Amino acid sequence: MRSEKKSAQKNERGTTAKAASKRKLYSEAMRYADISNPEHSFERSFALLKEGADAGDPKCLNALGSYYEHGIGVRADEKLAFECYRRASELGHDQATYNLGTCYYSGTGTRRNSARAFQCFEMASEKGFPEAIHMVGYCYRHGIGREQNAKLGYQLEKKAAALGVTEGQFSLGVCLSKGEGVRQNKKAALEWFLKAARKGHDEACFNVAYYYEHGIGAVRNLKTAAKWYQRSLQNGNEDAGDALLRLENSPKEAA
């Protein structure tokens, strides 16, 4: 019995040591990925993540998937990204399950499959992953991989928005603006667009500007409208440039 007990203790120590080693690899990889670090190197970060992934660490696998997907420290390879997310998801990594869903949704490294995308989003959402909650809501709103259900979609977007998900905040604004799954409320819509806009969401910035330009949900204010159109343009929304030109050529507000 003593020898069995010692063997069990030894195995437990060995497992703990391996786990600690994997955590160290991930931590070191993130240190090298930090651009403020004088030793910053995405290539070194990638190598450490690869070592951790080969050892079966889900955090390293998920991060490695992101590196492959976006070409960080290595040539982009969507198929390898998909495989990393899949392996990490099987090991119970919630964010990897969400990332796997986005691959199925967009056809990144695999064929598009709305049903599988929804399944992945739902699995991650059930474990409380905020962005997945938004995507489940989005799928219900648009009937993606699941029968359309505007009311349930709204409720899930509301939950994601409360958790601070920028896309969820923007989507909640859309629901309130259109009366999608909820009674239309332009003033409340503007409030949620503002929350997303302050985080740099270009479409939210545009909507805030449009609301102020036309006095929707707020007092008409062309200066405020111009400010938000400018921010939308800076964040990549080219339509905001046309809107700014329109404002410049419109009659000025009375002082």
C-alpha positions as CSV (number, residue, x, y, z in Angstrom):
1,M,0.0,0.0,0.0
2,R,2.9,2.4,0.8
3,S,4.5,1.9,-2.5
4,E,1.1,2.5,-4.3
5,K,0.6,5.7,-2.3
6,K,4.1,6.9,-3.1
7,S,3.6,6.1,-6.7
8,A,0.3,8.1,-6.8
9,Q,2.0,11.0,-5.0
10,K,4.9,10.9,-7.5
11,N,2.4,10.9,-10.5
12,E,0.5,13.8,-8.9
13,R,3.7,15.8,-8.5
14,G,4.7,15.0,-12.1
15,T,1.3,16.1,-13.4
16,T,1.5,19.3,-11.4
17,A,5.0,20.0,-12.7
18,K,3.9,19.5,-16.3
19,A,1.0,21.8,-15.9
20,A,3.2,24.5,-14.3
21,S,5.7,24.1,-17.2
22,K,2.9,24.6,-19.8
23,R,1.7,27.7,-17.9
24,K,5.2,29.1,-18.0
25,L,5.5,28.5,-21.7
26,Y,2.3,30.5,-22.3
27,S,3.3,33.2,-19.9
28,E,6.7,33.6,-21.6
29,A,5.1,33.6,-25.0
30,M,2.9,36.5,-24.0
31,R,5.9,38.3,-22.6
32,Y,7.6,38.2,-25.9
33,A,4.4,39.2,-27.6
34,D,4.3,42.4,-25.6
35,I,5.5,45.2,-27.9
36,S,6.6,47.3,-24.9
37,N,9.1,44.6,-24.0
38,P,12.6,45.4,-25.2
39,E,13.0,41.7,-26.1
40,H,9.7,41.7,-28.0
41,S,9.6,39.1,-30.7
42,F,6.5,37.5,-32.3
43,E,8.7,34.8,-33.8
44,R,10.0,33.8,-30.3
45,S,6.5,34.1,-28.9
46,F,5.2,31.8,-31.7
47,A,8.0,29.2,-31.0
48,L,7.0,29.1,-27.3
49,L,3.3,28.7,-28.1
50,K,4.2,25.9,-30.6
51,E,6.1,24.1,-27.8
52,G,3.2,24.4,-25.4
53,A,0.7,23.4,-28.1
54,D,2.8,20.3,-28.9
55,A,2.6,19.4,-25.2
56,G,-1.2,19.7,-25.3
57,D,-1.8,22.9,-23.5
58,P,-5.2,24.4,-24.6
59,K,-4.2,28.0,-23.9
60,C,-1.2,27.7,-26.1
61,L,-3.2,25.9,-28.8
62,N,-5.8,28.6,-28.8
63,A,-3.2,31.4,-29.0
64,L,-1.3,29.5,-31.7
65,G,-4.5,29.3,-33.7
66,S,-4.7,33.1,-33.6
67,Y,-1.1,33.4,-34.7
68,Y,-1.7,31.1,-37.7
69,E,-5.0,32.9,-38.5
70,H,-3.6,36.4,-38.5
71,G,0.0,35.6,-39.6
72,I,1.7,36.6,-36.3
73,G,5.3,35.4,-36.1
74,V,4.6,32.9,-38.9
75,R,3.0,32.8,-42.4
76,A,-0.8,32.8,-42.1
77,D,-2.3,29.4,-42.5
78,E,-6.1,29.2,-41.9
79,K,-6.2,25.4,-42.0
80,L,-3.7,25.1,-39.2
81,A,-5.5,27.9,-37.3
82,F,-8.7,25.9,-37.5
83,E,-7.0,22.7,-36.4
84,C,-5.5,24.5,-33.3
85,Y,-8.9,25.9,-32.3
86,R,-10.4,22.4,-32.8
87,R,-7.9,20.7,-30.6
88,A,-8.1,23.4,-27.9
89,S,-11.9,23.2,-27.9
90,E,-11.8,19.5,-27.4
91,L,-9.6,20.2,-24.4
92,G,-12.4,22.4,-22.9
93,H,-11.1,25.9,-23.8
94,D,-14.1,28.2,-24.1
95,Q,-12.6,30.9,-26.2
96,A,-11.2,28.2,-28.6
97,T,-14.8,26.9,-29.0
98,Y,-16.0,30.4,-29.8
99,N,-13.1,30.8,-32.3
100,L,-14.0,27.5,-33.8
101,G,-17.5,28.8,-34.3
102,T,-16.2,31.9,-36.1
103,C,-14.2,29.6,-38.4
104,Y,-17.4,27.6,-39.3
105,Y,-19.3,30.9,-39.6
106,S,-16.9,32.6,-42.0
107,G,-15.3,29.5,-43.7
108,T,-11.9,30.1,-42.2
109,G,-9.8,27.0,-42.7
110,T,-12.9,24.9,-43.3
111,R,-16.1,25.0,-45.2
112,R,-18.8,27.3,-44.0
113,N,-21.3,25.5,-41.8
114,S,-23.9,27.6,-40.1
115,A,-25.3,24.7,-38.0
116,R,-21.8,23.8,-36.6
117,A,-21.1,27.5,-36.0
118,F,-24.2,27.9,-34.0
119,Q,-23.4,24.7,-31.9
120,C,-19.9,26.1,-31.1
121,F,-21.3,29.5,-30.1
122,E,-24.0,27.9,-28.0
123,M,-21.4,25.6,-26.2
124,A,-19.2,28.6,-25.4
125,S,-22.1,30.7,-24.3
126,E,-23.3,28.1,-21.9
127,K,-20.0,28.4,-20.2
128,G,-20.4,32.1,-20.0
129,F,-18.1,33.3,-22.8
130,P,-19.5,36.9,-23.4
131,E,-18.7,37.1,-27.2
132,A,-20.4,33.8,-27.7
133,I,-23.6,35.0,-26.0
134,H,-23.7,37.8,-28.6
135,M,-23.2,35.5,-31.5
136,V,-25.9,33.1,-30.3
137,G,-28.2,36.1,-30.1
138,Y,-27.1,37.3,-33.6
139,C,-27.8,33.8,-35.0
140,Y,-31.3,33.8,-33.5
141,R,-32.0,37.3,-34.9
142,H,-31.0,36.3,-38.4
143,G,-31.9,32.7,-38.5
144,I,-28.3,31.4,-38.9
145,G,-28.0,27.7,-38.1
146,R,-31.2,28.0,-36.1
147,E,-34.8,29.0,-36.7
148,Q,-35.2,32.8,-36.4
149,N,-36.4,34.1,-33.0
150,A,-36.2,37.9,-32.7
151,K,-37.3,38.0,-29.1
152,L,-34.7,35.5,-27.9
153,G,-32.1,37.2,-30.1
154,Y,-32.8,40.5,-28.4
155,Q,-32.6,39.0,-24.9
156,L,-29.2,37.5,-25.6
157,E,-27.9,40.7,-27.2
158,K,-29.1,42.5,-24.1
159,K,-27.2,40.1,-21.9
160,A,-24.0,40.3,-24.0
161,A,-24.3,44.1,-24.0
162,A,-24.6,44.2,-20.2
163,L,-21.4,42.1,-20.1
164,G,-19.6,44.8,-22.1
165,V,-19.4,43.1,-25.5
166,T,-19.0,46.0,-28.0
167,E,-20.8,44.1,-30.8
168,G,-23.5,43.2,-28.4
169,Q,-24.0,46.8,-27.4
170,F,-24.2,47.9,-31.1
171,S,-26.6,45.1,-31.9
172,L,-28.8,46.0,-29.0
173,G,-29.0,49.5,-30.3
174,V,-30.0,48.0,-33.7
175,C,-32.8,46.0,-32.0
176,L,-34.1,49.0,-30.2
177,S,-33.8,51.2,-33.2
178,K,-35.8,48.8,-35.5
179,G,-38.1,47.4,-32.8
180,E,-36.6,44.0,-33.5
181,G,-37.8,41.6,-30.8
182,V,-38.6,44.5,-28.5
183,R,-40.7,47.7,-28.6
184,Q,-39.0,50.4,-30.7
185,N,-37.1,53.0,-28.6
186,K,-34.9,55.4,-30.4
187,K,-33.6,57.2,-27.3
188,A,-32.5,53.9,-25.7
189,A,-31.0,52.8,-29.1
190,L,-28.9,56.0,-29.1
191,E,-27.6,55.3,-25.6
192,W,-26.4,51.8,-26.6
193,F,-24.9,53.1,-29.9
194,L,-23.0,55.6,-27.8
195,K,-21.6,52.9,-25.5
196,A,-20.2,51.0,-28.6
197,A,-19.1,54.2,-30.3
198,R,-17.0,55.2,-27.3
199,K,-15.1,52.0,-27.8
200,G,-14.4,52.8,-31.5
201,H,-17.1,50.8,-33.2
202,D,-17.3,52.5,-36.6
203,E,-20.9,51.7,-37.4
204,A,-22.0,52.8,-34.0
205,C,-20.1,56.1,-34.4
206,F,-21.9,56.6,-37.7
207,N,-25.3,55.9,-36.2
208,V,-24.7,58.3,-33.3
209,A,-23.8,60.9,-35.8
210,Y,-26.9,60.2,-37.9
211,Y,-29.1,60.4,-34.9
212,Y,-27.7,63.8,-33.9
213,E,-27.8,65.1,-37.4
214,H,-31.5,64.3,-37.7
215,G,-32.5,64.8,-34.1
216,I,-33.4,61.2,-33.5
217,G,-33.5,60.3,-29.8
218,A,-31.8,63.5,-28.9
219,V,-31.8,67.2,-29.7
220,R,-30.4,67.9,-33.2
221,N,-26.8,69.0,-33.0
222,L,-24.8,69.2,-36.2
223,K,-21.5,69.8,-34.4
224,T,-21.9,66.6,-32.4
225,A,-22.9,64.8,-35.6
226,A,-19.8,66.0,-37.4
227,K,-17.6,64.9,-34.5
228,W,-19.0,61.3,-34.6
229,Y,-18.9,61.1,-38.4
230,Q,-15.2,62.1,-38.1
231,R,-14.6,59.3,-35.6
232,S,-16.5,56.8,-37.8
233,L,-14.3,57.8,-40.7
234,Q,-11.1,57.5,-38.6
235,N,-12.2,54.0,-37.7
236,G,-12.6,53.0,-41.3
237,N,-16.1,53.8,-42.3
238,E,-15.8,55.4,-45.7
239,D,-19.5,56.3,-45.8
240,A,-18.8,58.8,-43.0
241,G,-16.7,60.8,-45.4
242,D,-19.7,61.4,-47.7
243,A,-21.8,62.3,-44.6
244,L,-19.2,64.9,-43.5
245,L,-19.3,66.5,-47.0
246,R,-23.1,66.6,-46.8
247,L,-22.9,68.4,-43.4
248,E,-20.4,70.9,-44.7
249,N,-22.7,71.8,-47.6
250,S,-25.8,72.0,-45.4
251,P,-27.2,75.2,-43.9
252,K,-25.5,76.1,-40.7
253,E,-27.3,76.0,-37.4
254,A,-28.3,79.3,-35.9
255,A,-25.8,80.5,-33.2
